């Protein structure tokens, strides 16, 4: 596996670099050697954050963990990614897809105690009247949701607004 490790507001020391490669190196049993793992370590006030992104056959496995100790964050992120990989494996097997840069041994191994495949238990339909992103944020707050799907009055495209940490909002627009 190839690691790309960078720091934001933190110097990536040799100790941090070896902790990341050692802990995330445990994921080697799941991936082929050419798999790239992108790691960003950052410090914001007293929050030590690690973000890990692994591109896998048209999908992205990503985890972000925050704690007051970077080494704890590194431990947490590895556990979350392993859990995500087990779910992804179930999806690949269920749909008989190619695993891309996942090892064949991992995909072909029996699903002993594996988590179930994702099942949609409810479908909801609703009309989307055109509105501006700011109005969609207000509507989302009124509904008490963490995201809201709407038709953008400016572009006539379907967009999503979502609530972020720190009482801020994000907007997802389709690529053209």
Backbone as CSV, one residue per row, in Angstrom:
resi,resn,N_x,N_y,N_z,CA_x,CA_y,CA_z,C_x,C_y,C_z
1,UNK,0.855,-1.178,0.000,0.000,0.000,0.000,0.898,1.238,0.000
2,UNK,0.423,2.238,-0.690,1.171,3.495,-0.767,0.466,4.531,0.096
3,UNK,1.187,5.104,1.032,0.628,6.105,1.931,1.024,7.501,1.481
4,UNK,0.050,8.410,1.488,0.310,9.830,1.315,-0.158,10.471,2.606
5,UNK,0.784,10.962,3.398,0.457,11.521,4.714,0.843,12.990,4.713
6,UNK,-0.126,13.835,5.072,0.162,15.273,5.144,-0.453,15.842,6.408
7,UNK,0.036,16.989,6.809,-0.452,17.616,8.024,-1.001,19.005,7.771
8,UNK,-2.035,19.356,8.524,-2.593,20.723,8.504,-2.462,21.250,9.928
9,UNK,-1.733,22.311,10.100,-1.489,22.901,11.419,-0.760,21.934,12.345
10,UNK,-0.051,20.975,11.777,0.708,20.006,12.565,1.865,19.497,11.704
11,UNK,3.012,19.340,12.339,4.147,18.753,11.638,4.029,17.241,11.743
12,UNK,4.128,16.571,10.602,4.037,15.116,10.590,5.414,14.587,10.989
13,UNK,5.557,14.249,12.270,6.825,13.739,12.789,7.008,12.290,12.361
14,UNK,8.214,11.795,12.533,8.488,10.402,12.192,7.657,9.462,13.061
15,UNK,7.419,9.845,14.329,6.594,9.050,15.233,5.154,8.941,14.753
16,UNK,4.596,10.078,14.310,3.228,10.067,13.775,3.172,9.251,12.489
17,UNK,4.162,9.463,11.630,4.191,8.751,10.345,4.248,7.237,10.581
18,UNK,5.090,6.807,11.522,5.196,5.366,11.761,3.942,4.829,12.446
19,UNK,3.296,5.627,13.314,2.047,5.190,13.952,0.956,4.985,12.906
20,UNK,0.867,5.911,11.951,-0.142,5.805,10.891,0.130,4.594,10.011
21,UNK,1.380,4.444,9.556,1.679,3.327,8.658,1.574,1.991,9.375
22,UNK,1.927,1.958,10.669,1.811,0.705,11.415,0.345,0.330,11.632
23,UNK,-0.453,1.281,12.090,-1.860,0.990,12.397,-2.652,0.720,11.114
24,UNK,-2.535,1.606,10.136,-3.277,1.422,8.888,-2.650,0.319,8.030
25,UNK,-1.407,-0.043,8.324,-0.765,-1.155,7.636,-1.480,-2.469,7.899
26,UNK,-2.249,-2.530,9.005,-3.038,-3.727,9.306,-4.102,-3.962,8.235
27,UNK,-4.442,-2.912,7.494,-5.442,-3.029,6.427,-4.860,-3.702,5.185
28,UNK,-3.544,-3.938,5.197,-2.861,-4.532,4.049,-3.476,-5.867,3.637
29,UNK,-4.031,-6.602,4.604,-4.635,-7.896,4.293,-5.877,-7.763,3.414
30,UNK,-6.428,-6.546,3.319,-7.629,-6.323,2.519,-7.328,-5.801,1.114
31,UNK,-6.185,-5.128,0.942,-5.913,-4.412,-0.303,-4.732,-4.971,-1.068
32,UNK,-4.730,-4.696,-2.366,-3.599,-5.049,-3.200,-2.471,-4.038,-2.921
33,UNK,-1.218,-4.394,-3.253,-0.076,-3.520,-2.939,-0.132,-2.132,-3.585
34,UNK,-0.800,-1.997,-4.727,-0.826,-0.686,-5.402,-1.899,0.265,-4.867
35,UNK,-2.628,-0.133,-3.833,-3.676,0.703,-3.257,-3.069,1.943,-2.605
36,UNK,-3.678,3.097,-2.896,-3.207,4.355,-2.312,-4.096,4.722,-1.125
37,UNK,-3.467,5.104,-0.022,-4.190,5.544,1.166,-3.770,6.980,1.443
38,UNK,-4.748,7.882,1.428,-4.477,9.302,1.628,-4.869,9.667,3.057
39,UNK,-3.907,10.159,3.821,-4.114,10.467,5.234,-3.815,11.942,5.468
40,UNK,-4.751,12.626,6.140,-4.534,14.013,6.523,-4.681,14.120,8.035
41,UNK,-3.628,14.589,8.684,-3.654,14.827,10.124,-3.810,16.328,10.331
42,UNK,-4.697,16.720,11.250,-4.869,18.146,11.495,-5.171,18.416,12.960
43,UNK,-4.876,19.645,13.358,-5.148,20.092,14.723,-5.959,21.376,14.627
44,UNK,-7.096,21.393,15.314,-7.940,22.580,15.397,-8.271,22.778,16.864
45,UNK,-7.744,23.832,17.463,-7.867,24.067,18.911,-7.314,22.855,19.640
46,UNK,-8.105,22.153,20.432,-7.591,20.975,21.129,-8.113,19.684,20.498
47,UNK,-8.560,19.768,19.242,-9.082,18.602,18.532,-8.015,18.051,17.603
48,UNK,-7.682,16.770,17.775,-6.702,16.080,16.940,-7.482,15.220,15.946
49,UNK,-7.400,15.546,14.681,-8.244,14.887,13.689,-7.403,14.154,12.651
50,UNK,-7.893,12.968,12.261,-7.292,12.215,11.168,-8.389,11.919,10.153
51,UNK,-8.068,12.142,8.887,-8.981,11.816,7.791,-8.254,10.819,6.896
52,UNK,-8.931,9.705,6.595,-8.338,8.677,5.740,-9.275,8.446,4.560
53,UNK,-8.713,8.484,3.362,-9.477,8.261,2.133,-8.791,7.170,1.330
54,UNK,-9.588,6.157,0.921,-9.054,5.052,0.132,-9.964,4.855,-1.084
55,UNK,-9.489,5.227,-2.285,-10.285,4.984,-3.494,-10.345,3.487,-3.795
56,UNK,-11.555,2.956,-4.008,-11.741,1.529,-4.287,-12.750,1.364,-5.411
57,UNK,-12.308,1.032,-6.612,-13.169,0.662,-7.736,-14.423,1.525,-7.868
58,UNK,-14.256,2.818,-8.121,-15.403,3.695,-8.334,-16.065,4.159,-7.054
59,UNK,-15.609,3.708,-5.904,-16.142,4.146,-4.615,-14.995,4.710,-3.790
60,UNK,-15.352,5.302,-2.673,-14.344,5.831,-1.766,-14.679,5.341,-0.369
61,UNK,-13.688,4.751,0.270,-13.829,4.402,1.679,-13.171,5.533,2.437
62,UNK,-13.934,6.154,3.338,-13.439,7.347,4.024,-13.861,7.324,5.476
63,UNK,-12.960,7.764,6.335,-13.298,7.909,7.740,-12.575,9.121,8.295
64,UNK,-13.222,9.775,9.219,-12.667,10.943,9.888,-12.914,10.744,11.373
65,UNK,-11.868,10.802,12.165,-12.009,10.614,13.608,-11.324,11.758,14.344
66,UNK,-11.942,12.183,15.442,-11.437,13.307,16.223,-11.365,12.898,17.681
67,UNK,-10.284,13.272,18.344,-10.161,13.090,19.785,-9.183,14.145,20.292
68,UNK,-8.856,14.089,21.570,-7.886,15.059,22.089,-6.460,14.519,22.012
69,UNK,-6.280,13.322,21.417,-4.965,12.705,21.258,-4.888,12.094,19.855
70,UNK,-3.889,12.485,19.082,-3.778,12.025,17.699,-3.636,10.506,17.617
71,UNK,-2.929,9.910,18.559,-2.731,8.460,18.520,-4.053,7.715,18.765
72,UNK,-4.922,8.278,19.600,-6.251,7.698,19.819,-7.069,7.813,18.533
73,UNK,-6.985,8.971,17.880,-7.702,9.175,16.618,-7.249,8.159,15.567
74,UNK,-5.951,7.889,15.525,-5.414,6.916,14.564,-5.987,5.529,14.844
75,UNK,-6.044,5.146,16.116,-6.620,3.843,16.480,-8.084,3.756,16.070
76,UNK,-8.844,4.809,16.350,-10.277,4.820,16.047,-10.531,4.698,14.549
77,UNK,-9.755,5.417,13.747,-10.003,5.439,12.306,-9.767,4.064,11.688
78,UNK,-8.785,3.329,12.191,-8.517,1.994,11.656,-9.686,1.057,11.918
79,UNK,-10.266,1.124,13.126,-11.411,0.276,13.463,-12.612,0.578,12.570
80,UNK,-12.868,1.853,12.341,-14.015,2.255,11.519,-13.830,1.772,10.078
81,UNK,-12.638,1.907,9.544,-12.399,1.490,8.162,-12.567,-0.026,8.019
82,UNK,-12.103,-0.795,9.002,-12.301,-2.251,8.935,-13.782,-2.593,8.910
83,UNK,-14.570,-1.902,9.710,-16.021,-2.142,9.737,-16.632,-1.782,8.381
84,UNK,-16.211,-0.664,7.801,-16.719,-0.262,6.491,-16.353,-1.291,5.424
85,UNK,-15.152,-1.845,5.507,-14.714,-2.845,4.529,-15.563,-4.103,4.596
86,UNK,-15.942,-4.519,5.806,-16.793,-5.704,5.928,-18.152,-5.456,5.279
87,UNK,-18.699,-4.250,5.470,-19.979,-3.920,4.830,-19.825,-3.894,3.309
88,UNK,-18.739,-3.299,2.836,-18.494,-3.193,1.402,-18.317,-4.577,0.784
89,UNK,-17.637,-5.471,1.506,-17.443,-6.840,1.029,-18.788,-7.528,0.832
90,UNK,-19.691,-7.374,1.786,-21.020,-7.969,1.693,-21.737,-7.448,0.451
91,UNK,-21.583,-6.177,0.170,-22.215,-5.574,-1.002,-21.644,-6.160,-2.294
92,UNK,-20.329,-6.314,-2.349,-19.679,-6.870,-3.546,-20.145,-8.295,-3.793
93,UNK,-20.151,-9.116,-2.746,-20.556,-10.517,-2.890,-22.024,-10.606,-3.299
94,UNK,-22.875,-9.795,-2.688,-24.299,-9.819,-2.980,-24.622,-9.430,-4.410
95,UNK,-23.832,-8.541,-4.967,-24.095,-8.075,-6.328,-23.151,-8.706,-7.342
96,UNK,-22.294,-9.630,-6.905,-21.350,-10.340,-7.774,-20.510,-9.360,-8.582
97,UNK,-19.966,-8.356,-7.916,-19.142,-7.354,-8.583,-17.665,-7.664,-8.407
98,UNK,-16.855,-6.987,-9.210,-15.401,-7.083,-9.097,-14.964,-6.192,-7.943
99,UNK,-14.049,-6.669,-7.124,-13.611,-5.924,-5.947,-12.556,-4.877,-6.214
100,UNK,-12.122,-4.710,-7.469,-11.123,-3.687,-7.768,-9.811,-3.975,-7.075
101,UNK,-9.342,-3.032,-6.214,-8.053,-3.226,-5.563,-8.168,-3.904,-4.196
102,UNK,-9.279,-4.608,-3.957,-9.393,-5.433,-2.756,-8.820,-6.811,-3.064
103,UNK,-8.152,-7.402,-2.100,-7.561,-8.726,-2.292,-8.655,-9.769,-2.516
104,UNK,-8.402,-10.705,-3.421,-9.351,-11.782,-3.721,-9.618,-12.641,-2.491
105,UNK,-8.572,-12.882,-1.676,-8.729,-13.705,-0.475,-9.751,-13.089,0.476
106,UNK,-9.733,-11.777,0.573,-10.676,-11.074,1.452,-12.100,-11.222,0.942
107,UNK,-12.291,-11.059,-0.347,-13.633,-11.126,-0.935,-14.182,-12.544,-0.893
108,UNK,-13.321,-13.538,-1.166,-13.786,-14.916,-1.255,-13.959,-15.596,0.096
109,UNK,-13.378,-15.030,1.153,-13.489,-15.616,2.487,-14.954,-15.626,2.922
110,UNK,-15.341,-16.675,3.639,-16.729,-16.816,4.090,-17.157,-15.631,4.951
111,UNK,-18.433,-15.327,4.929,-18.997,-14.229,5.710,-19.305,-14.669,7.130
112,UNK,-18.304,-15.097,7.861,-18.518,-15.553,9.231,-18.792,-14.353,10.115
113,UNK,-20.001,-14.302,10.668,-20.354,-13.215,11.584,-20.348,-11.841,10.943
114,UNK,-20.428,-11.798,9.633,-20.409,-10.513,8.946,-21.738,-9.782,9.139
115,UNK,-21.674,-8.475,8.972,-22.888,-7.679,9.071,-23.757,-7.917,7.845
116,UNK,-25.046,-7.717,8.013,-25.973,-7.943,6.908,-25.813,-6.878,5.837
117,UNK,-26.292,-7.213,4.647,-26.282,-6.264,3.550,-27.232,-5.123,3.879
118,UNK,-26.961,-3.955,3.350,-27.796,-2.785,3.594,-29.171,-3.023,2.982
119,UNK,-30.210,-2.793,3.763,-31.576,-2.969,3.272,-32.342,-1.666,3.444
120,UNK,-33.022,-1.258,2.402,-33.868,-0.067,2.467,-35.208,-0.516,3.034
121,UNK,-35.611,0.076,4.155,-36.862,-0.346,4.793,-37.989,0.654,4.597
122,UNK,-37.656,1.819,4.051,-38.702,2.821,3.844,-38.350,3.659,2.631
123,UNK,-39.349,3.922,1.812,-39.187,4.791,0.655,-40.149,5.952,0.799
124,UNK,-39.668,7.137,0.511,-40.496,8.322,0.690,-40.483,9.126,-0.604
125,UNK,-41.648,9.586,-1.013,-41.745,10.443,-2.195,-42.308,11.784,-1.770
126,UNK,-41.811,12.826,-2.398,-42.317,14.161,-2.082,-42.090,15.077,-3.270
127,UNK,-42.920,16.103,-3.358,-42.782,17.089,-4.421,-41.650,18.040,-4.091
128,UNK,-40.933,18.478,-5.124,-39.841,19.417,-4.899,-40.136,20.711,-5.634
129,UNK,-40.548,21.704,-4.870,-40.746,23.000,-5.506,-39.412,23.739,-5.521
130,UNK,-39.174,24.520,-6.542,-37.902,25.246,-6.621,-37.740,26.204,-5.442
131,UNK,-36.544,26.243,-4.885,-36.224,27.184,-3.811,-34.731,27.477,-3.845
132,UNK,-34.355,28.536,-3.165,-32.954,28.915,-3.087,-32.293,28.146,-1.942
133,UNK,-30.980,27.909,-2.028,-30.292,27.139,-0.987,-30.512,27.677,0.434
134,UNK,-30.544,28.976,0.588,-30.758,29.560,1.918,-32.142,29.186,2.451
135,UNK,-33.162,29.189,1.565,-34.515,28.804,1.970,-34.561,27.306,2.319
136,UNK,-33.792,26.504,1.588,-33.740,25.072,1.867,-33.134,24.819,3.252
137,UNK,-32.136,25.626,3.640,-31.537,25.499,4.976,-32.567,25.817,6.059
138,UNK,-33.356,26.852,5.819,-34.400,27.220,6.784,-35.419,26.084,6.888
139,UNK,-35.829,25.534,5.745,-36.795,24.432,5.738,-36.243,23.219,6.469
140,UNK,-34.962,22.924,6.242,-34.312,21.797,6.912,-34.353,21.995,8.433
141,UNK,-34.057,23.198,8.884,-34.094,23.496,10.323,-35.508,23.341,10.875
142,UNK,-36.495,23.822,10.125,-37.884,23.716,10.578,-38.319,22.261,10.729
143,UNK,-37.807,21.392,9.842,-38.145,19.972,9.899,-37.320,19.219,10.944
144,UNK,-36.221,19.834,11.397,-35.355,19.171,12.363,-34.503,18.083,11.755
145,UNK,-34.224,18.182,10.446,-33.416,17.184,9.756,-31.964,17.634,9.668
146,UNK,-31.077,16.689,9.321,-29.670,17.041,9.155,-29.323,17.260,7.676
147,UNK,-30.260,16.984,6.763,-30.079,17.274,5.343,-31.445,17.544,4.722
148,UNK,-31.445,18.149,3.528,-32.699,18.466,2.852,-32.446,18.453,1.344
149,UNK,-33.264,17.711,0.607,-33.163,17.618,-0.850,-34.150,18.607,-1.458
150,UNK,-33.698,19.385,-2.439,-34.571,20.397,-3.046,-34.151,20.671,-4.483
151,UNK,-35.036,21.332,-5.231,-34.717,21.763,-6.590,-34.258,23.213,-6.505
152,UNK,-33.033,23.477,-6.953,-32.441,24.803,-6.870,-33.136,25.747,-7.850
153,UNK,-33.661,26.851,-7.342,-34.395,27.817,-8.168,-33.484,28.486,-9.195
154,UNK,-32.188,28.597,-8.897,-31.255,29.230,-9.833,-30.882,28.308,-10.988
155,UNK,-30.639,27.021,-10.688,-30.099,26.105,-11.693,-31.101,25.068,-12.180
156,UNK,-32.224,24.919,-11.489,-33.249,23.913,-11.767,-32.703,22.490,-11.618
157,UNK,-31.599,22.324,-10.875,-30.997,21.019,-10.593,-31.391,20.574,-9.191
158,UNK,-31.371,19.256,-8.968,-31.613,18.728,-7.631,-30.338,18.915,-6.809
159,UNK,-30.456,19.536,-5.645,-29.342,19.795,-4.735,-29.680,19.261,-3.355
160,UNK,-28.661,19.186,-2.516,-28.840,18.772,-1.128,-28.106,19.770,-0.244
161,UNK,-28.786,20.256,0.788,-28.102,21.033,1.821,-27.990,20.126,3.034
162,UNK,-26.932,20.300,3.806,-26.739,19.471,4.984,-26.100,20.286,6.095
163,UNK,-26.364,19.841,7.300,-25.843,20.514,8.477,-24.451,19.976,8.773
164,UNK,-23.517,20.889,9.022,-22.136,20.530,9.339,-21.856,20.826,10.804
165,UNK,-20.708,20.378,11.260,-20.305,20.695,12.622,-20.135,22.199,12.758
166,UNK,-20.364,22.704,13.942,-20.173,24.138,14.170,-21.317,24.979,13.648
167,UNK,-22.495,24.404,13.505,-23.684,25.126,13.039,-23.480,25.808,11.689
168,UNK,-22.796,25.124,10.784,-22.635,25.633,9.429,-23.374,24.686,8.485
169,UNK,-23.471,25.085,7.216,-24.217,24.306,6.238,-23.350,23.993,5.035
170,UNK,-23.677,22.900,4.363,-23.010,22.525,3.119,-24.045,22.386,2.029
171,UNK,-23.602,22.517,0.788,-24.480,22.380,-0.376,-23.837,21.383,-1.330
172,UNK,-24.612,20.409,-1.766,-24.135,19.434,-2.744,-24.860,19.694,-4.057
173,UNK,-24.068,19.965,-5.098,-24.616,20.217,-6.426,-24.098,19.138,-7.373
174,UNK,-24.885,18.780,-8.388,-24.393,17.783,-9.350,-23.295,18.381,-10.220
175,UNK,-22.348,17.521,-10.669,-21.327,17.976,-11.604,-21.937,18.048,-12.989
176,UNK,-21.480,18.990,-13.755,-21.986,19.131,-15.129,-21.152,18.381,-16.099
